């Protein structure tokens, strides 16, 4: 699995058979890169690199997962139709129309992206950056990385 530095990833694991009563522990080959939380529910990525996390039952059975941690991005850039939008950009969209925005991170970095509209009754945005104009007005669409970098565009709905 590959994850961005500073992020966490939900994990699910099971011991079979289901009636087995075994304690499970985890070990990271480099806990400075990534490790699990005490409840074994998340893998936390700390810094770029590669590590192997081993899940081990008390009777010695193991399962391993290779974790690659990429650097967190230093910025995020919004694109419309393959063209980068400048800071403070504004776009116009007719009521009922849609627009696909894209977010790009610097090469070699990785992050989960979160999209948000400050006025979702005027223009809403999907998890993939698709903007839908709902009623007249102006809304700001923002994309944010897990480490807090963001880019925004104003959408004027006519």
URZISUL-V673125 format. One record per residue. N is the residue number from 1. RES is the residue in one letter. PHI is phi as a letter, one per 30 degrees, with the letter a starting at -180 (* if undefined). OMEGA is omega in degrees with one decimal (* if undefined). BURIAL is 1 if it has 24 or more other C-alpha atoms within 12 Angstrom, else 0. Layout:
n=N res=RES phi=PHI omega=OMEGA burial=BURIAL
n=N res=RES phi=PHI omega=OMEGA burial=BURIAL
//
This chain:
n=1 res=X phi=* omega=178.3 burial=0
n=2 res=X phi=b omega=-175.7 burial=1
n=3 res=X phi=b omega=178.6 burial=1
n=4 res=X phi=d omega=177.6 burial=1
n=5 res=X phi=e omega=179.3 burial=1
n=6 res=X phi=i omega=-179.5 burial=1
n=7 res=X phi=c omega=173.8 burial=1
n=8 res=X phi=b omega=-176.4 burial=1
n=9 res=X phi=b omega=179.7 burial=1
n=10 res=X phi=d omega=178.7 burial=0
n=11 res=X phi=b omega=174.6 burial=0
n=12 res=X phi=b omega=179.6 burial=0
n=13 res=X phi=b omega=178.2 burial=0
n=14 res=X phi=b omega=173.3 burial=0
n=15 res=X phi=c omega=178.3 burial=0
n=16 res=X phi=c omega=2.5 burial=0
n=17 res=X phi=d omega=-175.0 burial=0
n=18 res=X phi=d omega=-178.9 burial=0
n=19 res=X phi=d omega=178.0 burial=0
n=20 res=X phi=d omega=-179.2 burial=0
n=21 res=X phi=c omega=-176.1 burial=0
n=22 res=X phi=b omega=173.9 burial=0
n=23 res=X phi=d omega=178.8 burial=0
n=24 res=X phi=c omega=175.5 burial=1
n=25 res=X phi=b omega=176.8 burial=1
n=26 res=X phi=b omega=177.6 burial=1
n=27 res=X phi=b omega=175.6 burial=1
n=28 res=X phi=c omega=177.7 burial=1
n=29 res=X phi=d omega=173.6 burial=0
n=30 res=X phi=a omega=-175.8 burial=1
n=31 res=X phi=d omega=174.4 burial=1
n=32 res=X phi=d omega=178.3 burial=0
n=33 res=X phi=c omega=179.5 burial=1
n=34 res=X phi=a omega=178.9 burial=1
n=35 res=X phi=a omega=176.1 burial=1
n=36 res=X phi=c omega=172.8 burial=1
n=37 res=X phi=d omega=-174.5 burial=0
n=38 res=X phi=d omega=179.8 burial=0
n=39 res=X phi=d omega=-178.7 burial=0
n=40 res=X phi=h omega=-178.5 burial=1
n=41 res=X phi=c omega=-177.0 burial=0
n=42 res=X phi=b omega=166.0 burial=0
n=43 res=X phi=c omega=179.0 burial=1
n=44 res=X phi=c omega=178.9 burial=1
n=45 res=X phi=c omega=-175.3 burial=1
n=46 res=X phi=c omega=-178.5 burial=1
n=47 res=X phi=a omega=-177.2 burial=1
n=48 res=X phi=e omega=178.1 burial=1
n=49 res=X phi=l omega=179.7 burial=1
n=50 res=X phi=b omega=177.4 burial=1
n=51 res=X phi=b omega=174.7 burial=1
n=52 res=X phi=c omega=176.8 burial=1
n=53 res=X phi=c omega=-178.1 burial=1
n=54 res=X phi=c omega=173.2 burial=1
n=55 res=X phi=c omega=-176.8 burial=1
n=56 res=X phi=b omega=176.3 burial=0
n=57 res=X phi=d omega=-177.5 burial=0
n=58 res=X phi=d omega=177.0 burial=0
n=59 res=X phi=c omega=170.8 burial=0
n=60 res=X phi=j omega=177.0 burial=0
n=61 res=X phi=d omega=-177.1 burial=0
n=62 res=X phi=b omega=171.2 burial=0
n=63 res=X phi=b omega=-176.4 burial=0
n=64 res=X phi=b omega=174.2 burial=0
n=65 res=X phi=b omega=177.4 burial=1
n=66 res=X phi=d omega=-178.7 burial=1
n=67 res=X phi=c omega=174.4 burial=1
n=68 res=X phi=c omega=179.4 burial=1
n=69 res=X phi=c omega=178.5 burial=1
n=70 res=X phi=c omega=178.1 burial=1
n=71 res=X phi=d omega=173.6 burial=1
n=72 res=X phi=d omega=-178.9 burial=1
n=73 res=X phi=d omega=176.2 burial=1
n=74 res=X phi=d omega=178.9 burial=1
n=75 res=X phi=a omega=172.0 burial=1
n=76 res=X phi=b omega=-178.4 burial=1
n=77 res=X phi=b omega=177.2 burial=1
n=78 res=X phi=d omega=178.6 burial=1
n=79 res=X phi=b omega=172.0 burial=1
n=80 res=X phi=b omega=178.9 burial=0
n=81 res=X phi=h omega=178.3 burial=0
n=82 res=X phi=i omega=-179.1 burial=0
n=83 res=X phi=c omega=179.9 burial=0
n=84 res=X phi=d omega=175.9 burial=0
n=85 res=X phi=c omega=179.1 burial=0
n=86 res=X phi=d omega=177.0 burial=0
n=87 res=X phi=e omega=-179.5 burial=0
n=88 res=X phi=i omega=-178.3 burial=0
n=89 res=X phi=d omega=178.2 burial=0
n=90 res=X phi=b omega=178.9 burial=0
n=91 res=X phi=b omega=178.1 burial=1
n=92 res=X phi=c omega=-178.7 burial=1
n=93 res=X phi=b omega=178.5 burial=1
n=94 res=X phi=d omega=179.1 burial=0
n=95 res=X phi=e omega=179.3 burial=0
n=96 res=X phi=j omega=-179.0 burial=0
n=97 res=X phi=c omega=178.5 burial=0
n=98 res=X phi=b omega=-179.7 burial=0
n=99 res=X phi=b omega=178.2 burial=1
n=100 res=X phi=c omega=173.8 burial=1
n=101 res=X phi=c omega=175.8 burial=1
n=102 res=X phi=b omega=176.1 burial=1
n=103 res=X phi=c omega=178.6 burial=1
n=104 res=X phi=b omega=178.4 burial=1
n=105 res=X phi=c omega=176.2 burial=1
n=106 res=X phi=e omega=-179.1 burial=0
n=107 res=X phi=e omega=177.2 burial=0
n=108 res=X phi=i omega=179.1 burial=0
n=109 res=X phi=c omega=-179.2 burial=1
n=110 res=X phi=a omega=176.4 burial=1
n=111 res=X phi=a omega=168.8 burial=1
n=112 res=X phi=d omega=179.2 burial=1
n=113 res=X phi=c omega=177.4 burial=1
n=114 res=X phi=b omega=179.5 burial=1
n=115 res=X phi=c omega=-179.5 burial=1
n=116 res=X phi=a omega=172.4 burial=1
n=117 res=X phi=c omega=178.0 burial=1
n=118 res=X phi=d omega=177.9 burial=0
n=119 res=X phi=b omega=-175.4 burial=1
n=120 res=X phi=d omega=175.6 burial=1
n=121 res=X phi=d omega=177.4 burial=0
n=122 res=X phi=c omega=177.2 burial=1
n=123 res=X phi=b omega=178.3 burial=1
n=124 res=X phi=c omega=-180.0 burial=1
n=125 res=X phi=b omega=-180.0 burial=1
n=126 res=X phi=d omega=177.6 burial=1
n=127 res=X phi=d omega=-179.2 burial=0
n=128 res=X phi=c omega=176.6 burial=0
n=129 res=X phi=j omega=177.5 burial=1
n=130 res=X phi=d omega=-178.1 burial=1
n=131 res=X phi=c omega=176.3 burial=1
n=132 res=X phi=b omega=179.1 burial=1
n=133 res=X phi=d omega=-174.7 burial=1
n=134 res=X phi=c omega=178.2 burial=1
n=135 res=X phi=a omega=-176.5 burial=0
n=136 res=X phi=e omega=179.7 burial=0
n=137 res=X phi=k omega=-179.6 burial=0
n=138 res=X phi=b omega=177.8 burial=1
n=139 res=X phi=b omega=175.3 burial=1
n=140 res=X phi=c omega=177.3 burial=1
n=141 res=X phi=c omega=-177.5 burial=1
n=142 res=X phi=b omega=170.4 burial=1
n=143 res=X phi=c omega=-176.2 burial=1
n=144 res=X phi=b omega=175.4 burial=1
n=145 res=X phi=d omega=179.7 burial=1
n=146 res=X phi=d omega=179.8 burial=1
n=147 res=X phi=c omega=170.5 burial=1
n=148 res=X phi=j omega=176.0 burial=0
n=149 res=X phi=d omega=-177.3 burial=1
n=150 res=X phi=b omega=174.3 burial=1
n=151 res=X phi=b omega=-175.9 burial=1
n=152 res=X phi=b omega=174.9 burial=1
n=153 res=X phi=b omega=175.5 burial=1
n=154 res=X phi=d omega=177.6 burial=1
n=155 res=X phi=c omega=176.1 burial=1
n=156 res=X phi=c omega=-179.2 burial=1
n=157 res=X phi=c omega=179.6 burial=1
n=158 res=X phi=c omega=* burial=0
//
